[in-house]
Amino acid sequence: MKYLILIILWLLFCFLHSFLIHPPVENFLKDKFFPKSYRIFYNLISLFSFTGAYLYLKINFSEPKLIIIPLWLSTIFIITGILLILWSFSCYNLKEFLGLAAQNTKNLVKKGPLKYLRHPLYLAALLLIWSESFNLPRLLVNIILSGYIFIGIKLEEKKLINIFGKEYESYKKEVPALFPLPHRIFRE
């Protein structure tokens, strides 16, 4: 039963995270309930659903580790993930991202890490997800979250094509989704 609750909590986080950002849902909730604070509402729901699922995992499961990630590899994943997050956020308006300012971004951002890959925050998330040694429950969570990231990429790209059209389609052809191409990094 514990495993079923764990899976449901993480799937609930994934569902809410995508459902609440789906344009018809987002527009409805903005119009009816959160005209100026929708992004804050969205971020709080995401934070609480993630925290609840994470705490349930940490409190209820203490099984021995199935796979031990060497400390050096874990450190590389964590440092790379954190640096990628910081570099990515340096290219965005953080107040808009957090919902503390109205979203006015009209241009497709193609600087910083977005020059080399389309989804640097998703890559950072994958690095952090897989940076820790894991037992069976953590493996299930890692698989759910990794799968969700790939689904999220598809949903986000559909939304970005609707917003930016041919400009995004062209960007998509030039820049890989998750893993930067070495020839692209070293040619500059």
Secondary structure, DSSP 8 states (H G I E B T S, - for coil): -HHHHHHHHHHHHHHHHHHTTSHHHHHHHHHHT-TTTHHHHHHHHHHHHHHHHHHHHHHH-----SB---HHHHHHHHHHHHHHHHHHHTTS-HHHHHTSS-----S---SGGGGT-S-HHHHHHHHHHTSS-B-HHHHHHHHHHHHHHHHHHHHHHHHHHHHHTHHHHHHHHHS-SSS--HHHHHT-
